[in-house]
Amino acid sequence: MDSEMAKKIEETVLEVLKDSDMDSTTEFQVRKAASEKLGMDLSVSERKKLVRNVVQTYLEEQQAKAEAGDKAVEADEPEEEEEEEEDSEDEKKKRKKGDKEYDEEGDLIFCRLSDKRRVTLTEFKGKHLVSIREYYKKDGKELPSSKGISLTAEQWSTFSKNVPAIEKAINKMEARLN
């Protein structure tokens, strides 16, 4: 994607964000509205990632403005910004935002189960999925493998409702071994 197109997408996303209710608007809705305004598909990985970054940056700026209004700006804040710019390449790739961490595809990482396994929230063909997947490294990038599962919201709900029963069964099995 050339820089002119990226700038046009960024401007359109910011325009949509400024006209949106930040308490109820989702990233998907912003991307969809910007897609319609531009007449192009923004769900393509590279464009989706750009939209996610613009939305996240906008939200952080809004939060910073709100916090600045609540308290006096501390003198060492500019130093913190400079330190953020000097983050390692890994930090830039992971796109840590506050307590949230995103992978290279722009998917939200909820937790890392191990060095190779993680739970992410992703979007595929307009559906939100919870993925529990193993990752591998190739050319310095962490990529998802076929080892894992992606659950729809309905499947996740069913699974999570049954977690207590699963834990009970595990405890029973462990008790037998002891």
N, C-alpha and C positions, 0 to 999 in steps of 0.2 A: 504494500500500500504506500503510495507516495505521500509526501508531507502535506501537499495541498489538500488531498482527500482527508487525511487525518485531521487537519485543521478544520475543515468543513464539518466533519462528524463531531468533533469536540465542540464547536460553536453551536451546532444544532442541539446536542445533548444538554449543554448548559442552558440554552434557551428553554428547552422542555423542563429542565429542573427548576428554573426560576418561576415557571408558571404552574408548578405542581405543589400539591399538599404533601409536605415531607413526612407527615405522620402516617400517611396511608399509601403513598406511591411506592411501588416496588421497582427494582432495577429492570425487571422484565418489561414493565409498563413504560418506563422511560425509553428503553431500547426500541420497543414496538412503536411508540410515538415518533421517535427520531427516524426510524426506518420509513414510516409513512411520509414524514416531511421531506426526507431526502430521496425517497423512491428507490431505496436500495436495501438489500438484506444485511442487517447488522448482527445476525446470529452466527455468521461465519467466525470461526475461532479468533482470528486476528482482530476483527472489528469488535467482536464481543468483549475481548480483553481490553481494548481501548475504551469502550463505553464503560466497563466496570471501573477502570482506573479513573476516568473523568468523574463518575458518580462518587466514588470513594473520596477523591480529592475534594470535590465540592462539599460533601458531607463533613469532612474534617475541617474545612475552612469555616463552614457555618457553625460547627461546634466550637471552634477556636474563637470566633467572633462572640458567640454567646458567653463563653467563659471569660473573655476579656471584659465584657460588659458587667459580669458578676464580681470581678476582682481586678485590682490594679495589675497592670502588666509588669512582670518581674524583669529586672535589668538583664538577666542572663538568658533570656529566651532566644535571642539571635544565635548565641553559641550553640544551643541545642539544635537549631536548624542546621547549622554548619556540620555538626557531628552526624546528623542524619544523612547528609549528603555524602559523607565519607564512609558509609556502611560498606561491608564486604559485598562481593558479587553475590554470594549466597543469599544475603539479606535482601538485596534488590530483587533477585529472582523470586524469592518467596513472597515478596510484597506484603510484609507485615504491616498491618494498619491497626494501631491500638492493640487490642487483645485479639484481633482477627488476623488470620494468616491465609494467604491465597497461594495456590500452586501456579505453575507456569502457564496453565490453560485458563487461569482466572477463576478456578473453582475454590470455594471456601473449604478450608481444612478445619474440621471440628476437633479432631484429635489424632495424634500419632500413636498407634498401638505398639509400634516398634520402629526400628530404623527403616524397614522396608514396607510396613503396613500402615495405612491411614484410613480415616473415615472422612469423606468429603461430601459436600452438597454440590451437585452439578445439575446442569440443565441439558437435556437431550431431546430434540424434536419438540420443544415447547413444554416438556414435562420436567418437573423437578425430581431428582433422584438422590437418595442417600446411597453412596457407594462405599463399600468396605473392600478395599483392594490392596494388592501387593504391587509395589513399584520397583522399577529397576533403573539403573543409570546407563545412559548412552550418550556419548559426546558431551559429557558434563551436565546433561539434563536428566531430571527424574521423570520417567514416563510410566503410565499405568500399564500393568500387564493384564493378561486375560484371566489371571488368578484372582477371583473376587466375585462380588455380587453387587448389583445395583437394584435398589428397592424403590418402588413408587411410594408416594405418601400413604396410600392405603395399605400396602404391604408392610411398610415401616410401622404403621399404627398397630397392625395385627401382631407383628413381631414384638414391639415394645410392651404390649399388653401381656404377652406371655413370658416376659423376662423373669418375673418372680417365680413362675412355675419351673422355668429352666434352672434358676439358681437353687431352688429347693431340690431338684433332681440331682444337681451337681453335689450339693452338700450331703445328700443321702449316699451317693456313690463314694464320696470321700470318707464318710463315716464307716462304710463297709471295709475300706482299705486299711483303716487305722485300727 
